[in-house]
Amino acid sequence: MTAADFFLTDPELAKLTGFKIKSKQIEWLRDQGLPFRVSATGHPVVTRSAVEGRADETPDDDGWTPGLIGA
């Protein structure tokens, strides 16, 4: 799997937001409430799952809870 499998490409992000300028893309993403991070170069990074509406793939909770001392 490559980064393009997990994150929107620059052309996809421009198409989604309608902007090529990174500051405008960030402003649009904030206005729309879409989760994103800003890379070290100042570009917004958006996961495909955030746009496609599917849940982030995180490990399942195994239900284990640590025991408390003296409980």
VEXBAMAR-282680 format. One record per residue: x, y, z of N, C-alpha, C in turn; residue in three letters. Coordinates in pm, 1 decimal, padded with zeros to 6 digits. Layout:
<gugus>
GUGU    neast   nnorth      nup   caeast  canorth     caup    ceast   cnorth      cup  aa
GUGU        X        Y        Z        X        Y        Z        X        Y        Z ALA
...
</gugus>
This chain:
<gugus>
GUGU    neast   nnorth      nup   caeast  canorth     caup    ceast   cnorth      cup  aa
GUGU  00084.0 -00118.4  00000.0  00000.0  00000.0  00000.0  00088.6  00124.9  00000.0 MET
GUGU  00041.7  00225.8 -00067.8  00116.0  00350.6 -00074.6  00040.0  00460.1 -00000.4 THR
GUGU  00105.8  00574.1  00017.1  00041.0  00687.6  00084.0 -00084.1  00729.8  00008.4 ALA
GUGU -00084.5  00714.2 -00124.1 -00200.9  00752.1 -00205.4 -00322.2  00665.0 -00173.6 ALA
GUGU -00298.3  00547.2 -00116.7 -00408.9  00460.3 -00077.1 -00479.1  00512.9  00047.6 ASP
GUGU -00406.6  00585.5  00131.2 -00460.4  00634.0  00258.6 -00498.7  00781.4  00256.5 PHE
GUGU -00427.5  00861.5  00176.5 -00446.2  01006.3  00177.8 -00485.3  01058.1  00039.0 PHE
GUGU -00561.3  01168.2  00037.3 -00595.6  01230.9 -00090.2 -00470.8  01287.2 -00155.7 LEU
GUGU -00464.9  01277.6 -00287.0 -00354.2  01336.0 -00361.5 -00378.0  01486.7 -00375.3 THR
GUGU -00275.7  01559.7 -00416.9 -00290.7  01704.5 -00434.9 -00401.9  01738.4 -00535.0 ASP
GUGU -00409.0  01671.5 -00650.4 -00519.3  01701.6 -00743.1 -00657.3  01670.3 -00684.4 PRO
GUGU -00668.1  01561.2 -00607.9 -00795.5  01525.6 -00544.9 -00836.2  01629.8 -00440.6 GLU
GUGU -00738.4  01676.8 -00365.1 -00766.0  01778.9 -00264.1 -00808.6  01909.6 -00329.7 LEU
GUGU -00745.3  01945.2 -00441.2 -00782.7  02066.5 -00514.7 -00924.1  02053.8 -00570.5 ALA
GUGU -00957.9  01935.5 -00620.7 -01092.9  01913.8 -00673.9 -01197.2  01919.0 -00563.1 LYS
GUGU -01165.6  01859.4 -00448.2 -01258.1  01857.9 -00334.9 -01285.3  01999.1 -00283.5 LEU
GUGU -01179.1  02077.1 -00264.2 -01192.5  02209.4 -00203.0 -01223.3  02319.9 -00302.8 THR
GUGU -01185.0  02298.7 -00428.4 -01199.8  02403.0 -00529.0 -01085.8  02503.2 -00527.7 GLY
GUGU -00981.9  02473.1 -00448.1 -00867.5  02563.7 -00436.1 -00736.6  02488.9 -00456.8 PHE
GUGU -00637.4  02557.1 -00516.3 -00502.9  02501.3 -00529.1 -00409.9  02558.2 -00422.8 LYS
GUGU -00445.4  02673.0 -00365.9 -00362.5  02737.5 -00264.6 -00387.8  02669.4 -00130.2 ILE
GUGU -00277.7  02625.3 -00066.5 -00292.2  02543.9  00054.4 -00364.4  02616.9  00167.7 LYS
GUGU -00344.2  02745.6  00183.5 -00413.3  02818.8  00291.2 -00564.0  02822.8  00266.7 SER
GUGU -00604.2  02831.9  00140.8 -00747.4  02830.1  00106.9 -00805.9  02690.6  00127.3 LYS
GUGU -00728.1  02586.8  00095.6 -00772.9  02450.0  00118.4 -00795.9  02425.9  00267.1 GLN
GUGU -00702.4  02471.8  00350.6 -00714.1  02455.9  00495.7 -00837.5  02529.5  00546.9 ILE
GUGU -00858.5  02650.5  00499.5 -00976.0  02728.3  00540.2 -01104.8  02655.0  00503.0 GLU
GUGU -01110.9  02601.5  00381.2 -01230.0  02530.3  00334.7 -01253.1  02404.8  00418.4 TRP
GUGU -01147.7  02328.8  00444.6 -01160.4  02206.0  00523.4 -01212.0  02237.6  00663.7 LEU
GUGU -01160.2  02344.5  00725.0 -01208.0  02384.3  00858.1 -01355.0  02423.2  00853.7 ARG
GUGU -01393.3  02501.8  00752.6 -01532.4  02545.5  00738.6 -01626.9  02426.5  00723.0 ASP
GUGU -01580.3  02321.9  00655.0 -01663.5  02203.6  00630.5 -01658.5  02102.4  00745.1 GLN
GUGU -01567.5  02123.1  00838.0 -01555.9  02031.4  00951.6 -01490.7  01898.6  00918.4 GLY
GUGU -01413.7  01894.8  00810.7 -01344.7  01770.7  00774.2 -01213.5  01760.9  00851.6 LEU
GUGU -01186.6  01646.3  00911.0 -01061.6  01631.7  00985.9 -00941.5  01626.6  00892.0 PRO
GUGU -00834.4  01693.6  00932.0 -00711.7  01694.5  00853.7 -00596.2  01731.0  00944.3 PHE
GUGU -00477.0  01710.4  00896.1 -00354.7  01753.1  00962.7 -00278.3  01839.6  00863.7 ARG
GUGU -00186.9  01918.6  00914.7 -00102.4  02000.5  00828.9  00036.7  01938.9  00830.0 VAL
GUGU  00091.2  01914.8  00710.9  00223.0  01852.9  00699.7  00332.7  01953.2  00735.1 SER
GUGU  00455.4  01905.7  00739.8  00570.6  01991.6  00769.2  00589.2  02099.6  00662.7 ALA
GUGU  00536.2  02075.7  00543.7  00546.8  02174.4  00436.0  00428.0  02269.7  00432.6 THR
GUGU  00335.4  02253.0  00528.1  00219.8  02341.9  00535.1  00100.7  02299.3  00452.3 GLY
GUGU  00107.7  02180.8  00392.3 -00002.6  02130.4  00310.3 -00101.1  02051.7  00395.9 HIS
GUGU -00230.4  02065.8  00367.5 -00327.6  01985.0  00440.7 -00319.7  01838.8  00396.3 PRO
GUGU -00334.1  01749.5  00492.0 -00331.4  01605.7  00465.2 -00465.9  01549.9  00512.6 VAL
GUGU -00539.7  01489.6  00419.0 -00673.6  01439.3  00447.4 -00677.2  01289.5  00418.5 VAL
GUGU -00729.0  01211.9  00512.9 -00741.3  01068.4  00489.0 -00860.8  01041.1  00397.1 THR
GUGU -00848.2  00937.7  00319.2 -00959.5  00898.8  00231.5 -01083.3  00863.6  00313.5 ARG
GUGU -01063.1  00800.0  00428.1 -01177.5  00758.6  00509.7 -01256.3  00879.4  00559.6 SER
GUGU -01189.6  00992.6  00581.7 -01259.3  01113.7  00626.0 -01354.8  01164.6  00519.0 ALA
GUGU -01317.4  01147.2  00393.5 -01398.5  01196.4  00282.1 -01503.4  01093.9  00240.6 VAL
GUGU -01466.5  00967.8  00244.7 -01557.1  00862.8  00200.1 -01660.5  00826.7  00305.6 GLU
GUGU -01643.2  00877.4  00425.7 -01741.9  00855.8  00530.1 -01734.1  00722.6  00599.4 GLY
GUGU -01628.1  00649.3  00580.4 -01615.4  00522.5  00652.1 -01532.2  00544.0  00777.6 ARG
GUGU -01550.5  00458.5  00871.6 -01478.9  00470.3  00998.2 -01330.2  00445.7  00975.9 ALA
GUGU -01248.3  00517.5  01050.9 -01104.7  00492.6  01045.0 -01078.8  00350.3  01089.5 ASP
GUGU -00984.7  00287.8  01024.0 -00953.3  00150.6  01059.1 -00857.8  00152.2  01177.2 GLU
GUGU -00911.4  00126.3  01294.1 -00831.3  00121.5  01415.4 -00842.5 -00017.7  01475.0 THR
GUGU -00743.3 -00057.3  01550.9 -00750.3 -00190.8  01611.3 -00872.2 -00203.0  01702.0 PRO
GUGU -00930.4 -00321.4  01702.5 -01045.8 -00346.9  01788.4 -01002.4 -00345.4  01934.4 ASP
GUGU -01089.7 -00295.9  02019.2 -01066.6 -00298.9  02162.6 -01091.7 -00441.0  02209.1 ASP
GUGU -00993.4 -00499.6  02275.2 -01009.9 -00638.3  02318.9 -01088.3 -00650.3  02449.0 ASP
GUGU -01130.3 -00536.4  02504.7 -01212.0 -00539.4  02624.9 -01133.4 -00554.5  02753.3 GLY
GUGU -01000.8 -00565.0  02744.5 -00918.8 -00581.5  02862.6 -00912.6 -00452.0  02940.7 TRP
GUGU -00930.3 -00461.1  03071.4 -00919.7 -00346.9  03160.8 -00822.5 -00384.2  03272.2 THR
GUGU -00725.8 -00297.4  03300.6 -00629.2 -00333.3  03405.3 -00697.1 -00341.7  03541.6 PRO
GUGU -00652.9 -00435.4  03621.8 -00706.3 -00448.8  03756.8 -00654.8 -00337.1  03846.8 GLY
GUGU -00735.6 -00296.3  03940.6 -00695.9 -00191.7  04032.0 -00639.6 -00253.5  04159.1 LEU
GUGU -00532.8 -00197.4  04208.3 -00472.1 -00247.4  04331.8 -00564.9 -00216.6  04448.3 ILE
GUGU -00595.1 -00313.1  04529.1 -00677.5 -00295.3  04647.5 -00826.3 -00286.2  04616.5 GLY
GUGU -00868.0 -00318.0  04494.8 -01011.5 -00308.8  04463.3 -01080.3 -00439.3  04489.5 ALA
</gugus>
